[in-house]
Amino acid sequence: MTDIQRDRPTAPAHSSGAFDDHNPPSRELISDCVHCGFCLTTCPTYSLWGEEMDSPRGRIQLMQAGLDGAPIEPIAEHIDACLGCMACVSSCPSGVQYDRLLEQTRAQVERNYTRTRGEKALRAAIFALFPYPKRLRAIRGPLRFAQRTGLDAGLRRSGVLRRLSPNLAMMQEIAPPLGPHVDLPSVIPAEGTKRATVGLLTGCVQREFFGDVNAATARVLAAEGCEVIVPAEQGCCGALSSHSGREEEAQAFARSTIETFEQAGVDYIAINSAGCGSAMKEYEFLLADDPAFAAEVGDTGRSRAEAFRAKVRDISELLVELGPVAERHPLPITIAYHDACHLAHAQGIRSQPRELLGGIPGLTIKEIPDGAICCGSAGVYNLLNPEPARELGDTKARNVLSTGAELLVTANPGCLMQISSAVTRQGGHLPTAHTVTVLDASLRAADPAALI
């Protein structure tokens, strides 16, 4: 098998306790936590269970215990239960880098914790499928057939799959309605005066299940004076692998992504999936031990990974940075805007999507109660931990529906699928759209009814 396909890397030698010698959680970063408790009210799992070890400060205590010789088993249980939403990072007054600590610890758990056969099989299946667009494309046909014939809805109503496997039931529940497959040309010229050359990451789930979002992204960028480059050879960015502790696999994806966009020769790299953007902005840490990507290049003062990271922008971040030139047409719609965790907490991008949406004439934005709490998607968390994910999703759906909005808008495919599924379970109906899809509709003077 290749590095990308391998299910579990070979563990380095152990020094003591739960962790091996390769990049264990940093004692220095752990010591930043003063156990003040500000993180508790924003932590989804603490809100569900009220257990100290399922709070950020509790998990940091477990990391310390692992360094001091504690066994891996209790650490793995509570680390696996963490969504990695990073709401604690936003709320921490001490600036604790829980994101870095979690990534370090998850890689240790993945190498050193022995899972059951069922857990291994489920994870192997997930990571053999979702990071590979061609494999996702292969299941589009059967899934679309099931949706068009009603087999999908019938299976959901029967509850059979949930009784057999909650994990597979969640996978079936969140699958979005599929339309025709969307392919983009390799180059989309800028409209009017060219302002920048932008590479577009098409993603994996985004490419195969939300191709219309990629098409809308390309149209908006072109309308705003950007030449759009869509490298045909691009693959997975490694976000799902990185956020799940599959370090070697994530590194292989990261190297390939950097090389692909280096060859494209672009000024910026636009991302329309919050999880992907979060991971790509962390490549310099992921590849810190790789001299080919971590060493300074020439007299630039930057490594290859740092130079790449400097070009990465969320689509809302980039559009606000460039400033608008295309005319916005009215969209008299009331929307609820959901902050995707990996956009708001991991990247600190909150104002830019609201600024873009607020610039559309006639659009009304409603804030969601308890909006900082994760919806339960969290990459593949909802597939690995379907019951807590379902509970969080149901709470989010009730809060979204309470706004009375006509449309739910967010910036991450996982959130769109998770919340849409939860709204259906609540007996509600609320269309969903990506931020850039709404902006695209305004630029094209589309009929608002097309969105709702």
Secondary structure as UniProt FT lines:
FT   TURN            3..5
FT   STRAND          14..16
FT   TURN            17..18
FT   STRAND          19..20
FT   HELIX           27..30
FT   TURN            31..32
FT   TURN            38..39
FT   HELIX           40..42
FT   HELIX           44..49
FT   HELIX           52..54
FT   HELIX           56..67
FT   TURN            68..69
FT   HELIX           72..80
FT   HELIX           87..91
FT   TURN            93..94
FT   HELIX           98..112
FT   HELIX           117..129
FT   TURN            130..131
FT   HELIX           133..149
FT   HELIX           151..158
FT   HELIX           160..164
FT   HELIX           166..174
FT   STRAND          187..188
FT   STRAND          196..200
FT   HELIX           205..209
FT   HELIX           211..223
FT   TURN            224..225
FT   STRAND          226..229
FT   TURN            232..233
FT   HELIX           239..242
FT   TURN            243..245
FT   HELIX           247..264
FT   STRAND          268..271
FT   HELIX           274..280
FT   TURN            281..282
FT   HELIX           283..286
FT   TURN            287..289
FT   HELIX           291..294
FT   TURN            298..299
FT   HELIX           304..309
FT   TURN            310..311
FT   STRAND          312..314
FT   HELIX           315..322
FT   STRAND          334..337
FT   HELIX           341..344
FT   HELIX           351..358
FT   TURN            361..362
FT   STRAND          364..367
FT   TURN            369..372
FT   TURN            378..380
FT   HELIX           381..384
FT   HELIX           386..401
FT   TURN            402..404
FT   STRAND          407..410
FT   HELIX           413..425
FT   TURN            426..427
FT   STRAND          432..434
FT   HELIX           435..443
FT   TURN            444..445
FT   HELIX           448..450
//
